[in-house]
Amino acid sequence: MIREPARAAVAVVVCCVLALLATACSAGSAPDPDPPELPGPAGVAPASQAGHPNIVFVLTDDLESSLLRFMPHAAQLAARGASFAADDDADTLCCPSRSSIFTGAFPHDTGVFTNSSPDGGYDVFHARGEERDAIGADLQRAGYTTAMMGKYLNGYQPTDGPQAGWNEWDVAGNGYREFDYALNENGTLVNHGHADADYMPDVLSQRGSDFITAQSAAHRPFFLELATFAPHSPYTPAPRHADDFPGLQAPRDPSFNQPDAATAPAWLRDRTPLTPKQIARLDTGYRKRAQASASVDDVLAGLEATLDRTGQTANTEIVFSSDNGYHMGQHELSAGKQTTFATDLVVPLIVAGPGVEHRTITQTVQNVDVAPTFADLAHAPPLPLADGHTLVPLLTGADPPDWRTAALVEHHGPNLAPDDPDRTPGRKAANPPSYAAIASGPVTYTEYVTGEREYHDTTTDPFQRDNTVASVPPERLAALHATLSALQACHGAPACWAAGHLPP
């Protein structure tokens, strides 16, 4: 499996990779020591286990579909659950995507468009009080015990303390190196060093297993979000995986180190090919990303083993996804994200658990649907900010005829500060200007703040190298623009659901 195709072929690649893997592996000031907890509604008793499934959510950082082939336990999860052919990000950048995952809201409703203030980062999310409207607080109100572990939001520091909505808090600030980090463990700062035992995914896996064990003994439903920094750069694997996959190269699809057509937007035009040295760095980086992904797969395996040991598997929904995708060499770009190319926009989404039908789901879904789905599964109150829609009907085998046909993507740029961990320096980086876009089946349509537009149809251009907006009929462009404008202006789940129906 060498190629990393665009939207039209993502479903085939994901299904083939997962099927092959499943066959191959049969087997400042001192913070408050107590995490702030939001009270439940008056008169509502804590939820019991019956009818309230546990939810374990493993969220990775920058993991695109090509890396699933190095994750046999993710394949096993898909083999007994549902996989989504295309889960589209509301923004292909870490902090806005995670804010949308927490709240179910588009960036235009969270106010988080970038990784740092004034239009993004933890500072904006926290200043707006959005943690109290996010999924952790919502499930607390439904009687769940909640845990947040790993990466929270860009800009969060361990000295900021535990956040509202979480009973258990084990969160780092800048943990991208996976070693030599501080973890806020329920209000206590714990410094981890460079011993093998300090590797962050392993530390989080153990704390996640301890949380599951404790809540199982207490007979209370629980929600665990375990968010890894891996496989984000610098792509640090567990020491046990550091020699895996010798000779592995970055995928050489037909867009790898190839120019786009002359119709490409200005930010992408007139680039020069990557040099052999730059390509060698990409190959090294991809191999390390594969190794780091294998380390994340170990986390999945450990959590599933704990669920089995505690008798919780039959009552637990396990969800696996990523905050955004990643490109490495496509369109003559160095490593990065932030574009509307499928490498960046489409992320894995796998769900397994009680009531989930085993199948590949092809309907248009987004990361804004994750939190509403969790709330629906838990019989929790509606999320106050949510623009997304529950995926439970799709998970249980239904094919609603009126499902949305357009996904919204919003992005502010160029936006990355010199110290931003997502910044890739140099002219080869992808740092496009602000845009809004919609993804609809094989079509991606983008409007840039510069006035330029971009249109790709992967049925005829699988690797999105030719911007054919000039040949799209005017009435079709008008419909695309109207749908995009309606989605950008929508607020709340009913309005955004209605806006997401592109005329055929």
QUIFEN-V409275 format. One record per residue. RES is the residue in one letter. PHI is phi in radians with two decimals (999 if undefined). OMEGA is omega in degrees with one decimal (NA if undefined). Layout:
res=RES phi=PHI omega=OMEGA
res=RES phi=PHI omega=OMEGA
This chain:
res=M phi=999 omega=-172.7
res=I phi=-1.84 omega=-172.7
res=R phi=-1.60 omega=176.5
res=E phi=-2.09 omega=-172.4
res=P phi=-1.30 omega=-178.4
res=A phi=-1.55 omega=-165.9
res=R phi=-0.91 omega=-171.8
res=A phi=-1.11 omega=-176.3
res=A phi=-1.85 omega=-177.4
res=V phi=-1.04 omega=-177.9
res=A phi=-1.05 omega=-179.0
res=V phi=-1.14 omega=-178.7
res=V phi=-1.10 omega=-178.6
res=V phi=-1.05 omega=-178.0
res=C phi=-1.11 omega=-179.9
res=C phi=-1.12 omega=179.9
res=V phi=-1.04 omega=-177.2
res=L phi=-1.16 omega=180.0
res=A phi=-1.13 omega=179.2
res=L phi=-1.09 omega=-179.7
res=L phi=-1.16 omega=-178.9
res=A phi=-1.08 omega=177.9
res=T phi=-1.23 omega=-176.4
res=A phi=-1.21 omega=-176.4
res=C phi=-2.10 omega=176.3
res=S phi=-1.13 omega=176.2
res=A phi=-1.36 omega=NA
res=G phi=999 omega=-179.9
res=S phi=-1.72 omega=-179.9
res=A phi=-1.12 omega=-178.2
res=P phi=-1.28 omega=176.5
res=D phi=-1.09 omega=-176.9
res=P phi=-1.20 omega=-179.3
res=D phi=-1.86 omega=179.3
res=P phi=-1.05 omega=178.5
res=P phi=-1.15 omega=-178.8
res=E phi=-2.15 omega=179.9
res=L phi=-1.49 omega=179.6
res=P phi=-1.23 omega=174.4
res=G phi=-1.39 omega=179.3
res=P phi=-1.06 omega=-180.0
res=A phi=-1.00 omega=175.8
res=G phi=1.45 omega=-179.5
res=V phi=-1.76 omega=179.9
res=A phi=-1.33 omega=176.8
res=P phi=-1.00 omega=-179.9
res=A phi=-1.17 omega=171.9
res=S phi=-1.59 omega=179.2
res=Q phi=-1.10 omega=-175.1
res=A phi=-1.07 omega=177.5
res=G phi=1.40 omega=179.4
res=H phi=-2.24 omega=-176.4
res=P phi=-1.16 omega=169.0
res=N phi=-1.17 omega=177.1
res=I phi=-2.30 omega=174.5
res=V phi=-2.04 omega=-174.7
res=F phi=-2.05 omega=175.8
res=V phi=-1.80 omega=-177.4
res=L phi=-1.96 omega=-179.6
res=T phi=-1.74 omega=-175.1
res=D phi=-2.12 omega=176.8
res=D phi=1.21 omega=-178.9
res=L phi=-1.68 omega=176.8
res=E phi=-1.73 omega=-168.0
res=S phi=-1.09 omega=-177.4
res=S phi=-1.10 omega=-177.6
res=L phi=-1.45 omega=179.8
res=L phi=-1.09 omega=-178.4
res=R phi=-1.18 omega=178.2
res=F phi=-1.78 omega=-174.0
res=M phi=-2.25 omega=-176.2
res=P phi=-1.08 omega=-179.5
res=H phi=-1.29 omega=171.4
res=A phi=-1.10 omega=177.2
res=A phi=-1.13 omega=177.4
res=Q phi=-1.13 omega=176.5
res=L phi=-1.08 omega=179.4
res=A phi=-1.16 omega=-177.3
res=A phi=-1.17 omega=177.2
res=R phi=-2.03 omega=-177.8
res=G phi=-2.38 omega=-177.4
res=A phi=-1.92 omega=174.7
res=S phi=-2.09 omega=178.8
res=F phi=-1.73 omega=-176.8
res=A phi=-1.11 omega=-179.0
res=A phi=-2.64 omega=172.9
res=D phi=-1.79 omega=-172.6
res=D phi=-1.67 omega=177.0
res=D phi=-1.32 omega=170.9
res=A phi=-1.32 omega=173.2
res=D phi=-2.81 omega=-174.7
res=T phi=-1.56 omega=178.1
res=L phi=-2.52 omega=-167.7
res=C phi=-0.94 omega=-168.9
res=C phi=-1.15 omega=176.7
res=P phi=-1.08 omega=178.8
res=S phi=-1.12 omega=-179.7
res=R phi=-1.17 omega=176.3
res=S phi=-1.10 omega=177.5
res=S phi=-1.19 omega=177.1
res=I phi=-1.14 omega=179.9
res=F phi=-1.12 omega=-169.8
res=T phi=-1.86 omega=-172.6
res=G phi=1.34 omega=-174.6
res=A phi=-1.99 omega=174.7
res=F phi=-1.20 omega=177.1
res=P phi=-0.94 omega=-179.4
res=H phi=-1.20 omega=174.4
res=D phi=-1.83 omega=174.2
res=T phi=-1.44 omega=-173.5
res=G phi=1.38 omega=-177.4
res=V phi=-1.83 omega=-179.5
res=F phi=-1.90 omega=-176.8
res=T phi=-2.40 omega=-177.8
res=N phi=-1.59 omega=-176.3
res=S phi=-2.63 omega=179.8
res=S phi=-1.15 omega=14.7
res=P phi=-1.58 omega=-177.2
res=D phi=-2.14 omega=178.0
res=G phi=3.05 omega=179.1
res=G phi=1.44 omega=178.2
res=Y phi=-0.98 omega=-176.4
res=D phi=-1.03 omega=180.0
res=V phi=-1.22 omega=-179.9
res=F phi=-1.00 omega=-176.8
res=H phi=-1.27 omega=-179.2
res=A phi=-1.09 omega=178.6
res=R phi=-1.49 omega=178.7
res=G phi=1.17 omega=-171.5
res=E phi=-1.31 omega=175.6
res=E phi=-1.07 omega=-179.8
res=R phi=-1.40 omega=175.9
res=D phi=-1.95 omega=-174.8
res=A phi=-1.67 omega=-169.1
res=I phi=-1.17 omega=178.9
res=G phi=-1.06 omega=179.3
res=A phi=-1.12 omega=-178.6
res=D phi=-1.11 omega=-179.4
res=L phi=-1.29 omega=171.4
res=Q phi=-1.01 omega=-179.7
res=R phi=-1.12 omega=177.1
res=A phi=-1.56 omega=176.5
res=G phi=1.69 omega=179.8
res=Y phi=-1.48 omega=166.1
res=T phi=-1.61 omega=-170.1
res=T phi=-2.04 omega=179.5
res=A phi=-2.43 omega=174.5
res=M phi=-2.07 omega=-176.6
res=M phi=-2.39 omega=173.4
res=G phi=1.77 omega=-177.6
res=K phi=-1.67 omega=179.0
res=Y phi=-1.72 omega=-179.9
res=L phi=-2.36 omega=178.3
res=N phi=-0.99 omega=-179.1
res=G phi=1.75 omega=175.5
res=Y phi=-1.16 omega=174.8
res=Q phi=-2.07 omega=-179.9
res=P phi=-0.95 omega=178.4
res=T phi=-1.25 omega=176.0
res=D phi=-1.26 omega=174.0
res=G phi=1.43 omega=175.6
res=P phi=-1.07 omega=-177.0
res=Q phi=-1.90 omega=-179.2
res=A phi=-1.04 omega=176.9
res=G phi=1.79 omega=-174.2
res=W phi=-2.23 omega=175.7
res=N phi=-1.38 omega=178.7
res=E phi=-2.07 omega=-174.7
res=W phi=-2.37 omega=179.4
res=D phi=-2.37 omega=-166.0
res=V phi=-2.27 omega=177.9
res=A phi=-1.80 omega=173.5
res=G phi=-1.70 omega=176.6
res=N phi=-1.59 omega=-177.1
res=G phi=-1.93 omega=-173.4
res=Y phi=-1.13 omega=179.7
res=R phi=-1.34 omega=177.5
res=E phi=1.27 omega=174.9
res=F phi=-2.29 omega=174.9
res=D phi=1.00 omega=-177.6
res=Y phi=-2.29 omega=172.9
res=A phi=-1.84 omega=178.5
res=L phi=-2.01 omega=173.3
res=N phi=-1.45 omega=-177.9
res=E phi=-1.84 omega=179.3
res=N phi=0.96 omega=176.1
res=G phi=1.69 omega=177.8
res=T phi=-1.87 omega=178.8
res=L phi=-1.42 omega=-179.8
res=V phi=-2.09 omega=-179.9
res=N phi=-1.56 omega=177.2
res=H phi=-1.93 omega=-174.6
res=G phi=-1.77 omega=-173.1
res=H phi=-2.06 omega=174.5
res=A phi=-1.25 omega=179.1
res=D phi=-0.94 omega=-177.2
res=A phi=-1.22 omega=179.6
res=D phi=-1.56 omega=-179.2
res=Y phi=-0.97 omega=-165.8
res=M phi=-1.03 omega=178.9
res=P phi=-0.96 omega=178.6
res=D phi=-1.22 omega=177.1
res=V phi=-1.07 omega=-179.9
res=L phi=-1.15 omega=179.3
res=S phi=-1.05 omega=179.3
res=Q phi=-1.17 omega=179.7
res=R phi=-1.18 omega=176.2
res=G phi=-1.13 omega=177.9
res=S phi=-1.13 omega=177.4
res=D phi=-1.10 omega=178.8
res=F phi=-1.11 omega=178.9
res=I phi=-1.05 omega=-179.1
res=T phi=-1.07 omega=-178.2
res=A phi=-1.16 omega=-178.9
res=Q phi=-1.25 omega=175.4
res=S phi=-1.11 omega=178.9
res=A phi=-1.16 omega=-179.4
res=A phi=-1.47 omega=179.0
res=H phi=1.01 omega=176.2
res=R phi=-2.09 omega=176.2
res=P phi=-1.18 omega=-176.1
res=F phi=-2.37 omega=173.6
res=F phi=-2.20 omega=178.4
res=L phi=-2.08 omega=166.8
res=E phi=-1.85 omega=176.7
res=L phi=-1.97 omega=-173.4
res=A phi=-1.92 omega=-178.4
res=T phi=-1.45 omega=166.9
res=F phi=-1.40 omega=179.3
res=A phi=-1.22 omega=0.7
res=P phi=-1.67 omega=177.3
res=H phi=-0.98 omega=176.1
res=S phi=-1.01 omega=12.4
res=P phi=-1.49 omega=171.0
res=Y phi=1.04 omega=-174.9
res=T phi=-1.51 omega=177.0
res=P phi=-1.51 omega=168.9
res=A phi=-1.11 omega=-179.6
res=P phi=-0.91 omega=-178.6
res=R phi=-1.18 omega=-179.8
res=H phi=-1.84 omega=-170.5
res=A phi=-1.14 omega=179.5
res=D phi=-1.92 omega=-178.2
res=D phi=-1.26 omega=171.7
res=F phi=0.99 omega=179.9
res=P phi=-1.05 omega=178.3
res=G phi=1.42 omega=-179.4
res=L phi=-1.12 omega=178.8
res=Q phi=-2.05 omega=171.9
res=A phi=-1.08 omega=-178.3
res=P phi=-1.00 omega=-179.8
res=R phi=-1.76 omega=176.4
res=D phi=-1.38 omega=-175.8
res=P phi=-1.10 omega=175.6
res=S phi=-1.66 omega=-175.8
res=F phi=-1.16 omega=179.3
res=N phi=0.95 omega=178.8
res=Q phi=-2.08 omega=178.8
res=P phi=-1.28 omega=170.3
res=D phi=-1.36 omega=178.0
res=A phi=-1.10 omega=-178.6
res=A phi=-1.11 omega=178.9
res=T phi=-1.45 omega=-179.9
res=A phi=-1.07 omega=177.1
res=P phi=-1.09 omega=-171.4
res=A phi=-1.01 omega=-176.9
res=W phi=-1.14 omega=-175.5
res=L phi=-1.84 omega=-175.3
res=R phi=-1.31 omega=169.9
res=D phi=1.02 omega=174.3
res=R phi=-1.57 omega=177.3
res=T phi=-1.91 omega=-178.5
res=P phi=-1.07 omega=172.0
res=L phi=-1.13 omega=179.3
res=T phi=-1.43 omega=175.3
res=P phi=-0.95 omega=179.0
res=K phi=-1.16 omega=178.4
res=Q phi=-1.14 omega=178.2
res=I phi=-1.15 omega=177.7
res=A phi=-1.07 omega=177.0
res=R phi=-1.14 omega=177.6
res=L phi=-1.10 omega=179.3
res=D phi=-1.08 omega=176.8
res=T phi=-1.07 omega=179.3
res=G phi=-1.08 omega=-179.4
res=Y phi=-1.16 omega=178.3
res=R phi=-1.09 omega=178.3
res=K phi=-1.17 omega=177.0
res=R phi=-1.13 omega=176.4
res=A phi=-1.10 omega=178.5
res=Q phi=-1.12 omega=178.3
res=A phi=-1.16 omega=177.5
res=S phi=-1.16 omega=174.6
res=A phi=-1.09 omega=177.3
res=S phi=-1.16 omega=175.7
res=V phi=-1.14 omega=178.1
res=D phi=-1.06 omega=175.5
res=D phi=-1.09 omega=177.2
res=V phi=-1.08 omega=176.9
res=L phi=-0.97 omega=-178.3
res=A phi=-1.08 omega=-179.4
res=G phi=-1.14 omega=179.4
res=L phi=-1.15 omega=178.9
res=E phi=-1.13 omega=178.0
res=A phi=-1.10 omega=178.4
res=T phi=-1.18 omega=176.3
res=L phi=-1.07 omega=177.5
res=D phi=-1.12 omega=-176.2
res=R phi=-1.11 omega=-178.3
res=T phi=-1.59 omega=178.9
res=G phi=1.28 omega=-175.5
res=Q phi=-1.76 omega=-174.1
res=T phi=-1.01 omega=-176.0
res=A phi=-1.22 omega=-179.7
res=N phi=-2.13 omega=-176.5
res=T phi=-2.30 omega=170.9
res=E phi=-1.55 omega=177.9
res=I phi=-1.89 omega=-176.9
res=V phi=-2.19 omega=179.6
res=F phi=-2.23 omega=179.5
res=S phi=-2.80 omega=177.8
res=S phi=-2.42 omega=-180.0
res=D phi=-1.32 omega=175.9
res=N phi=-2.88 omega=177.2
res=G phi=-1.57 omega=-172.1
res=Y phi=-2.89 omega=172.8
res=H phi=-1.99 omega=178.9
res=M phi=-2.50 omega=175.6
res=G phi=1.76 omega=178.8
res=Q phi=-1.16 omega=177.1
res=H phi=1.02 omega=-179.0
res=E phi=1.09 omega=179.7
res=L phi=-1.74 omega=172.7
res=S phi=-1.32 omega=-176.3
res=A phi=-1.13 omega=177.8
res=G phi=2.89 omega=-176.2
res=K phi=-2.66 omega=173.8
res=Q phi=1.38 omega=-179.6
res=T phi=-1.73 omega=172.9
res=T phi=-1.72 omega=172.4
res=F phi=-1.17 omega=-174.3
res=A phi=-1.05 omega=178.1
res=T phi=-0.99 omega=-176.4
res=D phi=-1.65 omega=-169.5
res=L phi=-1.49 omega=-172.9
res=V phi=-1.70 omega=-179.5
res=V phi=-2.13 omega=175.8
res=P phi=-1.16 omega=170.1
res=L phi=-2.52 omega=-177.5
res=I phi=-2.19 omega=-179.7
res=V phi=-2.31 omega=175.0
res=A phi=-2.42 omega=179.3
res=G phi=2.76 omega=-177.1
res=P phi=-1.06 omega=177.1
res=G phi=1.47 omega=-178.5
res=V phi=-1.51 omega=-179.6
res=E phi=-1.45 omega=178.3
res=H phi=-1.34 omega=177.4
res=R phi=-3.01 omega=171.3
res=T phi=-1.74 omega=-174.8
res=I phi=-1.78 omega=-173.3
res=T phi=-1.83 omega=179.9
res=Q phi=-1.13 omega=179.8
res=T phi=-1.29 omega=178.4
res=V phi=-2.28 omega=-178.0
res=Q phi=-2.42 omega=177.6
res=N phi=-1.20 omega=174.2
res=V phi=-1.21 omega=179.0
res=D phi=-1.53 omega=-173.4
res=V phi=-1.15 omega=-177.9
res=A phi=-1.11 omega=175.5
res=P phi=-1.03 omega=177.2
res=T phi=-1.17 omega=177.5
res=F phi=-1.08 omega=179.4
res=A phi=-1.09 omega=179.2
res=D phi=-1.15 omega=179.3
res=L phi=-1.03 omega=-175.7
res=A phi=-1.58 omega=-174.7
res=H phi=0.96 omega=-178.7
res=A phi=-1.60 omega=177.0
res=P phi=-1.08 omega=176.3
res=P phi=-1.03 omega=178.7
res=L phi=-1.26 omega=-172.7
res=P phi=-1.06 omega=-175.1
res=L phi=-1.71 omega=-164.9
res=A phi=-1.08 omega=169.3
res=D phi=-1.82 omega=-176.2
res=G phi=-1.48 omega=-170.8
res=H phi=-2.34 omega=177.2
res=T phi=-1.08 omega=177.3
res=L phi=-1.70 omega=-175.6
res=V phi=-0.99 omega=177.7
res=P phi=-1.01 omega=179.0
res=L phi=-1.22 omega=-179.0
res=L phi=-1.14 omega=-176.7
res=T phi=-1.65 omega=170.1
res=G phi=1.83 omega=-179.2
res=A phi=-1.40 omega=174.0
res=D phi=-2.26 omega=-176.3
res=P phi=-0.99 omega=-175.7
res=P phi=-1.24 omega=-176.6
res=D phi=-1.83 omega=-178.4
res=W phi=-1.12 omega=-179.9
res=R phi=-1.00 omega=179.8
res=T phi=-2.13 omega=-178.8
res=A phi=-2.42 omega=177.2
res=A phi=-1.94 omega=-178.0
res=L phi=-1.64 omega=174.2
res=V phi=-2.21 omega=-179.7
res=E phi=-2.22 omega=-175.6
res=H phi=-2.67 omega=172.5
res=H phi=-1.85 omega=178.4
res=G phi=-2.99 omega=-11.7
res=P phi=-1.08 omega=-163.9
res=N phi=-2.42 omega=-168.0
res=L phi=-1.70 omega=178.2
res=A phi=-1.26 omega=-178.1
res=P phi=-0.99 omega=-177.8
res=D phi=-1.69 omega=-179.4
res=D phi=-1.28 omega=-178.7
res=P phi=-1.14 omega=178.3
res=D phi=-1.64 omega=-178.2
res=R phi=-1.41 omega=172.0
res=T phi=-1.94 omega=-175.1
res=P phi=-1.25 omega=174.1
res=G phi=1.75 omega=-175.9
res=R phi=-1.22 omega=-178.1
res=K phi=-1.41 omega=-177.5
res=A phi=-1.36 omega=173.3
res=A phi=-1.71 omega=177.0
res=N phi=-2.44 omega=-172.3
res=P phi=-1.22 omega=174.1
res=P phi=-1.20 omega=-179.8
res=S phi=-0.99 omega=177.7
res=Y phi=-2.67 omega=166.5
res=A phi=-2.30 omega=-174.3
res=A phi=-2.58 omega=168.8
res=I phi=-2.23 omega=173.2
res=A phi=-1.97 omega=-177.9
res=S phi=-2.45 omega=-176.7
res=G phi=1.02 omega=-178.9
res=P phi=-1.39 omega=-172.0
res=V phi=-1.76 omega=168.8
res=T phi=-2.18 omega=-177.8
res=Y phi=-2.15 omega=-173.9
res=T phi=-2.22 omega=172.3
res=E phi=-2.05 omega=-179.9
res=Y phi=-1.61 omega=177.6
res=V phi=-1.10 omega=178.0
res=T phi=-1.28 omega=-174.7
res=G phi=1.69 omega=177.5
res=E phi=-1.30 omega=176.4
res=R phi=-2.27 omega=-177.2
res=E phi=-2.44 omega=-178.1
res=Y phi=-2.42 omega=176.6
res=H phi=-2.27 omega=174.8
res=D phi=-2.14 omega=-173.2
res=T phi=-1.33 omega=172.3
res=T phi=-1.23 omega=178.5
res=T phi=-1.93 omega=-177.6
res=D phi=-2.41 omega=-169.3
res=P phi=-0.99 omega=-175.0
res=F phi=-1.95 omega=167.7
res=Q phi=0.95 omega=-178.5
res=R phi=-1.77 omega=-173.9
res=D phi=-2.20 omega=176.2
res=N phi=-1.33 omega=-174.1
res=T phi=-1.86 omega=-176.9
res=V phi=-1.03 omega=-177.4
res=A phi=-1.16 omega=-178.2
res=S phi=-1.76 omega=178.7
res=V phi=-1.36 omega=-179.8
res=P phi=-0.99 omega=-177.1
res=P phi=-0.96 omega=-179.1
res=E phi=-1.19 omega=177.0
res=R phi=-1.25 omega=176.3
res=L phi=-1.06 omega=179.1
res=A phi=-1.12 omega=178.9
res=A phi=-1.17 omega=177.7
res=L phi=-1.10 omega=179.9
res=H phi=-1.10 omega=-178.9
res=A phi=-1.12 omega=179.1
res=T phi=-1.16 omega=177.9
res=L phi=-1.08 omega=-179.5
res=S phi=-1.13 omega=179.9
res=A phi=-1.14 omega=178.8
res=L phi=-1.19 omega=178.1
res=Q phi=-1.12 omega=-177.1
res=A phi=-1.68 omega=-173.6
res=C phi=-1.37 omega=176.2
res=H phi=-2.47 omega=178.9
res=G phi=1.67 omega=-173.6
res=A phi=-1.04 omega=-178.6
res=P phi=-1.07 omega=-178.1
res=A phi=-1.17 omega=-178.6
res=C phi=-1.24 omega=175.5
res=W phi=-1.12 omega=179.4
res=A phi=-1.11 omega=-177.1
res=A phi=-1.23 omega=-174.5
res=G phi=-1.51 omega=179.2
res=H phi=-1.96 omega=179.2
res=L phi=-1.38 omega=178.7
res=P phi=-1.00 omega=-178.1
res=P phi=-1.17 omega=NA
